[in-house]
Amino acid sequence: MGDLFDRAGLIDLADLPDASQDFDVFLREIRDRFGVDHVAYAGMNPINRSVVGHVTYDQDWRAHYAARGFHNIDPTLHSARRSIAPVDWSRLERDLDFLAVFRDAHDFGISDQGVTIPVRGPYGDIGGLSLTRGGSAHEWRALCRENLHLWQSLAVHVHDLVISSDSFSSLLRGPSLSSREREILQWTAEGKSQQDIGDILAISHRTVEVHLRSARHKLYALTTAQAVGRAISMGLVYPG
Amino acid sequence: MILIVDALNRHKFPMVLDQMFRLRARVFAGRLGWDVTITDGREEDQFDALDPAYVIGLDESGNVVACVRALQTTGPHMLSDVFHAILDGEPPLRSATLWESTRFCVDTERLGRGRARGSVSHATSELMLGAVEYAMRSGISDVVTVIDPVMDRVLKRSGNAPYDYVGRTVQMGKVAALAGLLDCTEERAARIREVAGIKGEVFLTDEEALALPAIAAAAPRKSALETYCDEQIAEARNDKERTAALRLKAALSDRIRSHSKVGA
């Protein structure tokens, strides 16, 4: 998991200057990396109730989608987000809303084979990352099985960056590292491996990993190296 | 057998959820004496309003015999908002691939002794297995579980021992509470299966659960009109026919509803 970023071969979204445009770039990278047809993110900021969306769909479908008001009924947005687990679209009820959106989607070459990964933040902010890909159901299931844990992390990563790009929310969401998380980042900055740190602190290396993952999340980092860098720049950890 | 109920399918299983909240009331307020709020014989708290997922153990008739609740640690959850004493004032763990499990309980009145199917021991193991496998299928790598020392011992003898603990054991009213970490891996699932002798798939599909006698019997009786509409929907051969059938049912919804009220 530590090298999710390298394995996924993705750019570091948090380091890019122009957020809104770069979210689209980031989603396109996710699309190409995993070989899916499209990737979409939609999230709601609970403080100003604003809805933010970023998609890889082409302009025609985006215009049609907006003109028909599909964002009001799209079950991949509304139902799927109420689950805590990723929702394969086969689980969504084939009701009038679903059929309305996906009959048109079909005409634009968009498949109803997909998954939405719901995200919940600590302040009631919610979001979802959707990936869709047509073709063999067998291949789709295999793709999901293999990558779901990566998609989970990416979904939360995109969500955190989109929500925190709003200045008031980012104020609320300053990193609150526990002393254990800080301690583990400090040992990491000293060049210790997870196994070493586990031995030093007399905890299992899996516990070290869980704390590191949590620290990465709180620092909006996909890699441990990034997390250490940010923790140092914030004065939470001393350079090794 | 294990049924997953969340915000997407809970409308299909009102009786199952009702039984679950009543079981929680009997266990947590009754047997364990926790400081929980009971309303109309049901134990529900603010986290049940946040669309959690419930992993529910059913017996062969479809009665609830065990349950546990799962929440994402990125959002509001019990360790961050209620059990922070366990963390000694430290901020909670938050991670996309870490879930929190709470309110694990088993119906010791309905179930028998021993280790066979229908025993407390079997239902406990099956629920643990269901929780681990559901998390794995969802791309989750670890679960942090808030438990009491008795449950901690149950986990250990079920092949499901925490690999570590976070925070410390604290006294919460009459009981002690602590938080254990469980990896969601094939190895753990295999150990639980081995100890309990569970083989094969433990999950029920929604359709299989709805066909169980206790659940089927509790389903609201449909009027002839609604039955007709549902048949039309089920028999639709393509999206166009299905849309037409759904529109018909929507157009008749007032009559369907008032009729079924009279019927009930």
Contacts between the chains, C-beta under 8 A, distances in Angstrom:
chain1	res1	chain2	res2	distance
A	1	B	97	7.4
A	1	B	141	7.2
A	79	B	7	7.7
A	79	B	8	5.8
A	80	B	8	7.8
A	82	B	6	7.4
A	82	B	7	3.5
A	82	B	8	6.6
A	82	B	51	4.7
A	83	B	6	5.1
A	83	B	7	6.1
A	83	B	8	5.5
A	83	B	51	7.4
A	83	B	53	7.0
A	84	B	6	6.6
A	84	B	51	7.2
A	84	B	52	6.3
A	84	B	53	4.8
A	84	B	70	6.1
A	84	B	71	6.4
A	84	B	72	5.2
A	84	B	99	7.2
A	84	B	138	7.9
A	85	B	6	7.3
A	85	B	53	6.1
A	85	B	134	7.2
A	85	B	137	7.6
A	85	B	138	3.8
A	86	B	138	5.8
A	86	B	139	6.3
A	87	B	8	6.8
A	91	B	8	6.3
A	92	B	8	7.5
A	94	B	242	6.5
A	95	B	246	6.3
A	96	B	243	6.6
A	96	B	246	4.9
A	96	B	247	6.7
A	96	B	250	6.6
A	99	B	239	5.4
A	99	B	242	6.4
A	99	B	243	4.9
A	99	B	246	7.2
A	100	B	243	7.8
A	102	B	239	7.9
A	103	B	239	5.6
A	103	B	243	7.5
A	117	B	139	8.0
A	119	B	72	7.8
A	119	B	74	6.5
A	119	B	96	7.7
A	120	B	50	7.9
A	120	B	72	5.1
A	120	B	74	5.6
A	120	B	75	2.8
A	120	B	76	7.5
A	121	B	74	6.1
A	121	B	75	6.1
A	122	B	74	7.2
A	122	B	75	6.4
A	122	B	76	6.4
A	122	B	80	7.0
A	122	B	94	7.2
A	124	B	76	7.6
A	148	B	137	7.9
A	148	B	138	7.0
A	148	B	139	3.2
A	149	B	97	5.7
A	149	B	139	4.0
A	149	B	140	7.5
A	149	B	141	6.2
A	150	B	139	7.8
A	151	B	139	6.6
A	152	B	96	4.7
A	152	B	97	5.4
A	152	B	138	7.7
A	152	B	139	4.4
A	152	B	140	7.3
A	153	B	96	4.7
A	153	B	97	6.3
A	155	B	96	6.9
A	156	B	74	5.6
A	156	B	96	3.7
A	157	B	96	7.6
A	176	B	91	3.9
A	177	B	91	6.7
A	178	B	87	7.3
A	178	B	90	4.0
A	178	B	91	5.0
A	178	B	92	7.7
A	178	B	93	7.7
A	179	B	90	6.2
A	180	B	90	7.1
A	180	B	166	7.8
A	203	B	164	5.8
A	204	B	163	5.4
A	204	B	164	5.1
A	206	B	142	7.5
A	206	B	163	5.5
A	206	B	164	7.0
A	206	B	181	7.3
A	206	B	183	6.0
A	207	B	163	7.1
A	207	B	164	4.1
A	207	B	166	7.8
A	207	B	181	6.3
A	210	B	93	6.4
A	210	B	95	7.1
A	210	B	98	6.5
A	210	B	142	5.5
A	210	B	181	6.2
A	211	B	93	7.0
A	213	B	95	4.4
A	213	B	96	8.0
A	213	B	97	6.6
A	213	B	98	6.9
A	214	B	73	7.9
A	214	B	93	4.2
A	214	B	94	5.4
A	214	B	95	4.7
A	214	B	98	7.0
A	216	B	95	7.9
A	217	B	74	7.1
A	217	B	94	5.3
A	217	B	95	5.0
A	217	B	96	6.4
A	218	B	91	7.9
A	218	B	94	6.2
